[in-house]
């Protein structure tokens, strides 16, 4: 089923859409509060009338065919069991109920993830992936032609899911861009669904069988890296049932490999899902960084760069940062704002509920209370973050989380 999403719709059109249950509105890109420190916050739920969330938010960017600039997209699970999308561009914010719009099956998991693709021979697309009540992996994809729903489990014959899926893209040597979705099956194996021009459609691969890796717990996350002296690689990280941080990599030799990073680095066990991202400091090249929460609420980092050897550090004790809240995942990302160079950023919810950031530059780590810097309220779930570069506004970091009553809060800044 394809539904058109018109750019530049008038407010009257959006009000009419709301009457049909599409719940859309256009408002300016920002409505900041307390911007004196460089960080500001906005309550997006009250700002644009978006429904409250039941779980975390996820942000990503797209630039669809015919669009003059990129836009930001925020997706989340509502208390009514639907997937809501908030979009922001030069014209302002808009809120849309994607479940109602696409008439797709409702999610059975509060973790909703999205990513962008530009696969050769296909139109640029935004893709939202989730686990349904049927334990199938579902995708909602949008191009300039509108929204489309697909049941990826039915398309590929892949095994049932026991975790939310996570999507990302790779552009490895000789492959072109490949869209990849990873998840944990009911047998605690890591499964990958992928699509590319060469494949001609979605296909399914059991990464546990391909590597002999141990069983998984929780949600697997993935990212790409191009370390100095190496080829570009896909990297999937997850917590094993023994609490170790396990990595699956694909790049050199065009096959999957696995490594127990906890065993290699002697790092403490994970008490939550590890999350990976990349920094690219001047003169150092890329470094792959994996962050996670330990059983004591400390933030642990595993990092590998130009030396090719993994190392580990307890970031909490290193800089005297507050402990992370129990059960709250940790999120890492990187920015490269003008005049700053690459900065690695780790955001998390503290025991008191405040939103905190640890940032790394070539000179070392710093610790900042984003709640204190922006005046934003505390959170009821872990924050996530992404970067937009909106026309007329420039680049900026956006940290998203629900407050105590499920309203969507955005902390913006970082420049």
N, C-alpha and C positions, 0 to 999 in steps of 0.2 A: 504494500500500500504506500503510495507517494502523496505527500501533502505539500503544497507550495508554501514557502516562507518568503514573503515579499519584503525586500529591503525598502526602506523609506516609506513604510505604511503610515497613513495619517492617523492622528489620534482618534478620529471618528471610526476608522476601520478597526482600530484596536479595541475600542469600546464595544463595537459590534461583535468582535471576536470573543470578548469576555462574556457577552451574553450567551454565546454558544459553549461556554465552559473552557475557553482557551486562556483566560486570565492573562491578558497582555497589557503592558503600559510602557510609555516612553517617558523618560525623565533624564535630566542632565547626567553626565558621566560620574560626577562626584557630588557629594554633599557632606564635606568634611567637618569634623568636630575636633577642636584642640590640635591645631597644626603647628604649634610653636616649636616643637622639637624636630620637625621634619617628618614625623609620623602623625597621621590623622586617622580617624575612624568614622564609619558610617553604619547605621542600622539599615540594611538593605530591605528588610521585611517591612519596616514602617515607611521607608523612603519610597518604595515602589509598590507596596501592598502585596508583596509576595507571601505565600503561605509559610508557616513555621516548619522547621526541619525536624526529622527524627533520625539524627545521625550527622556525620560530618559532610562537608562540601568538598567539591573538587573543581579546580579551575584549569582551563586550557584556552588556547587561541586558535582561530581559523582565519583564512582568507579565501573565501569561495570565489569561483569564477564570476567575473563581473563586478566584484567589490574592489573599491579603490584603495582600501587599507584593511589591516587586520582588525578583528574584534575579539573581545574576551567573552568566554562562556563559563558559567558556573552551574554545575548540576548537583542535585541532592535528592534525597528521599524525604517525602513529606509525611506528616502524621496521618494523612488519608491514604497512604500507601502508593502514591504516585511519584513519578520522576518530574521534578520541576527544573526548568532551565532559566537562568537569568543571563541575559546577554548585554554587553556594553560595547559601544562604539562611539564615534564622534558625535552621533545624534542623541546619545543618551542610553538609559537602561530600558530593558524590556523583560517582562516575565511571562513564561509560557509553560503550560502543563503539557509535557511531552507525551505522557501516557494517554491523556484524553485526545491530544492532537493526532497521534498515530494509531490509537485503538490497540495498543500493544499490551501483552500480559503484564500485570503489575510485578514489581520486584519482590523477591522473598528474602532480600538481604539489604540492610541500610547503606552499604558501601557501593556507591555509584562512581564509575570512573569514565573519563573521556580523553580523547587524543585526536590529533589531526593527521591526515595522510595526503600525500601528493604522489600517488602511484602512477607510473608511466602508463599512458593510454587511458587513464581515468580522470574524471574531474576532481579537483581538490575537495576534500570531504572532512567533516567533523564526525567522529564516531563515539557513541556512548555505549558502554558495555555493562551488563549487570546479570546477576543470577536470579532467575524467576522462581516462583513457588514450585514449579515443576523440576527444579534443579537443572534446567537447561541454561546455556549461555545465550543471552539475547543481545542483539545489537540494534540501536537506533542510529541511523546515519543520515547526514544532511549534506546535500550539494546545492548548486544553484537551482536545481529542479525540485527541491523540497525534501521532506523527511521520508525515510523508508525503514520499515522494521524487518529484521531477519532473525530466525532461530538458528544460530550457528551450530548448536548441538544436532539438530535435525539435518542440517545441510551436510555435516561432516561425519555423523555417526559417532561422535566423541562420547566418552563416558560422562556420567552425571557429575555435577559439580558439588563440592562441599564447602567451597569458599567463593567469595566474590572474585570475578575476573579482573585482571589489570591489563590495560592495553598500552602499547608503545610502538615505535617504528625503528627500523634499522636501515642503514644504507651501507652494507658490507661490500668488500671488494668483489666486483663482478656480478653483483646481484641486483642493483637498483634498489628502490625503496620497497620494503616488506612491512606490512602491518602484522603485528604479533599480539596475541592475547594469551596470557598464562593464568592458570588457576589450579587449585588443589582438588583432586577428585575424592570421591567417597572412600577410595582405597588409600588416601593420603599420598597419592602420586602427583607429580607435577605434569600437567598436560598443556600443550601449546596448540593454539589454532592460528593459522597464518594464511595470508593472501598476498599475492604478488602478480605482476604481469606474466612472469614465467610460469607460475603455477596455474594461472587461468581460473582460479576459484579458491575457495577456502579448503584447507586440508588440516588434518589433525596429527600430532606427534606426541608420543609418550616420552617426555624428556627423562623420566626416571629410568625407563627401560633403556634409553639411548646412552645413559651415563652410568647406571648402577648406583645412583645417588640414594641416600637414605630417605625414609619417609618424612613427610612434611607435616607441619602444624601451622594453622593460620593462613593468611593471605600471602602469596608470593608477589614480590615486586620486581621490576626490571628496568634497566636503563642501558645506554650505549656509551662506550668509551673508546678513545683512540690514544693509547698510551705511547710515549716516546719509544721508538724502535720497534713498535708492534703494529699489527694491522687493526683496523676498526673491529670492535667485538660487541656482541650482544651479551648482557650479563643479567642473569636471573638470581635473585637472592631470597632466601627463605629461612625460617626457623625450623629445625628438625624436631622430631618428637622427643629428642634428648636435650633440647635447648641449645644446640649448636647453630652457628650461622653457616649455612651451606651456600655455595655459589655454583651455578651452571654457566659456562661460557661457550660462545660459538664465534669463531673468527678464523684464526690461523688453522690451516689444514681442512677448513670447511667441515668441521664436525664438532659435536658437543663434548665438553669435558666437565668434570666436577672437582670441587676442592672443598675440604672442611676448613673454613677460615678460622674457626675457633681453635681447632687443633694446631693449625699452622702458627697462630699468633699467641696462643695460650691466653686468649681473652676470656673474661668471665661469661657464663651462660646468658643467653637472651631470655627476657621475660616478656617479650613482645616481638612483633614482626620487624626485621631489619629493613631499612630503606636505603637505596643507593642513588648517588648523583655524581656529577663531575665538576671539578674546578680546572681552570686553565690559567695559572699564574704566569706572568711575563718571565721568560727565560727558563721556565721549569717544564712547560708543556702540561698536558692533561694529567690529572690524578683522579683515580676512582676512589670515592669515599662512601663508606657504609656506616650508618648510625643506627643504634638501637638502645632500648632501655633494659637495664639489668634488674635483678630481683630486689636490689636496694634502691631503685629509683634513679640510679646514676645513668648518665648518657655515655655510652662507649662508642668509640670510633675505630674502624678498621680502614686503613688507607694504603694504596699502592700507587706509585708514580714511576718516574724514569729509572729508578733502580731495579724495578721488577720484583721487589720484595715487600710483602705485607708487613705492616706494623700496627700497633694498637695503642690507644690512649684513653684514659678516663677523663672525659671533658669536664665532668662535674667537679672533680677534685683539682683538675688542672687550673681552672679559673674561678673556683668557688661559686659555681652556679647553683641555683636551687634545684631540688630533686623534682623529677617528673612524676605526675600523678599515676597511681596504679592503673593499669589497663589502658593507658593513653599512648597510642603510637607516636613515633617521632618522624618528622618530615624534614628532608634536606633538599635544597635547591641552590642554584647559583645565579648571581646577577653580574652584569658587566656594564654598569652605567657610565656615561661619559665622565672622565676624570678620575674614576675609581679603579678601573681594571676589574679583573675577576674577583668576586667575593663569594665564598661559600657560606651558606646560611642554614642553620638548623632551628626549626621552630617547634615548640611543644607546650603542653599545658602543665603547669606546676601543681603541686599538692594543694595549694590554696586556690587553684582555678584560674590564676592569671596566665597570660600568654607571654612566653619568654623566647628570646632569640640568642643563639650563640653564633657569632660570625667569625670567619677565618680569612685572614689576608696573609700575604708573605711575611708580615711583621708579627703574626701570631693571632691568638683568639681573643675575642671580647665578648662580654655578656651584657645584654640589655633587656629590661622589662618593657615589652611592647605595650602592655596594658598601662604601665606607668608613663611611658613616653607619649602615648596617644590619648590617655584618659578613657580607653575602651573598657567595657565590662568584662568580667571573667567568662570562661567558657564552660560548657557542659560536655564537650567532646574535643578531641584533638584537633589542632589547626592544621591546615594545608596551605600551600602557597604557590603562586605562579607569577609570571612577569608579562605585562602587556606593553605595547608601544603604539598607543592610539594616535592617530593623526591629530595634530594640534595640541597634544598633551605630552608627548614624549614618553620615554620608558619609565616604568614604575613597578614596584613589587606590591602584590596584593595577598594578604593573609586572610584566610576565611575560616570561620568557625561559628557554631551556634552558641548563643548565650544561655542563661539558665532556664529560659522559657522557650527555647528553640528558635528564636529569631536569628536571622543570618547577619552576622557582623563581619565587616571588612575593615582591616587595618591596612592603610596604604602609605607608601613612602619609600624610604631607603635610598633616595638619590642624594 
